Every structure is written in C-alpha cells, then in structure tokens.
Amino acid sequence: MNETLDAWVQMAWKRSQFSNVAIDGVGEVSRADKWRYWRAILGDGSHVIVTVSEKSPGKISFTITHEKLTSSESARQWRAYWKEFLINLK
C-alpha cells in the first residue's frame, strides 16, 4: 500500500493540473492501519481523493473519488477523464 501511494504522490507532485484544472498545492497524505489517502483540492473547488487499501493478502484496491462536482455532466466528463488517465498511467 505504501509503495502504491508513494508512486501516486511522486507522480502528482510533478503535475500542476488534471484535465486542465489546476491542483491547489501538492495534496495531503494520511495513513491509517488499513488505508492510505491522498487528497487535493482542484482550482474549480472540486476534491480528488485517492484511497489505497488491502483487499486481501498481496492485493490492493486503488480508488479515485472526485467530489464536489457542479453537475452530472461534470461528473460524466471527470469519470471519462479518470478512466482514460488510469489506463494510460505507467
């Protein structure tokens, strides 16, 4: 879990935006026994939360949640963006 979150954080620190919307700051990392989080506020006021957790021994779950979106159309656009982003993430 730590390696996955650390890789995400390193990638995010190198970016200034997602989908042409600025990242305000570098994001915040928090860790608990079962979860790892990265949270950031974007320039449009929306919030991005990355959650890493252990599904089963040796397997993790990686989730991106995008909150405080202004409309269902915005939610559809961001869902498509994150899907494509994760497919192309190396």
Phi, psi and omega in degrees: 000317180297317180298319181294313179296318180299321178296318178299313182299316179299318178294316183295323180296334180277350183259152173249352183201162167234129179049046179062021174245123185298145171270124177279106182083201183250000181092166182238134180252137171220153183225140173228175182303317186256352188222153170228138183229148166230128181232141177213151174256134178266165183300339179271005180090353178282163183240135176248130180233122174256128180239131175240128179216162179272123177279312178204167182308122179086358180232139179238161173249135179236120185230136171249124176245132180240114186247168177062038175280152189275344183199168176292329176295317177299318178299318178297316180296315180293321178301315178295319179299310183295323178299311179295319179302312182291325177298321184270356181290130181235000000 
